[in-house]
Amino acid sequence: QVPLVESGGDLVQPGGSLRLSCAASGNIVSSNTMGWYRQAPGKQRELVASMHSGGTTNYADSVKGRFTVSRDNAKNTVTLQMDSLKLEDTAVYYCNIRQFNGRWNDYWGQGTQVTVSS
């Protein structure tokens, strides 16, 4: 198992910024992808941004240029810097780690609420 602990969700005004952090522990494979997904009410969970341990990043089109994902491989942490937040960014954000140890496994955090409202 790989427990994930998230922090940083909050209420913010449009145009504001937030930083989400996530720390993983347990049975972590050195080659893995860590990232963030989000789920708004009535919608499916979607990828926001991810980063492989080798450095490759992937962003949803809707957040390109506004959000930045980074990680510390030594500490097994991933951070999502969110700038120029919009109303439509409101969602529960979930930290994820995907790794292969015999088979592909996805592990999830408990979720943190981000609300963008004036």
Disulfide bonds with the S-S distance in Angstrom:
Cys22-Cys95 2.04
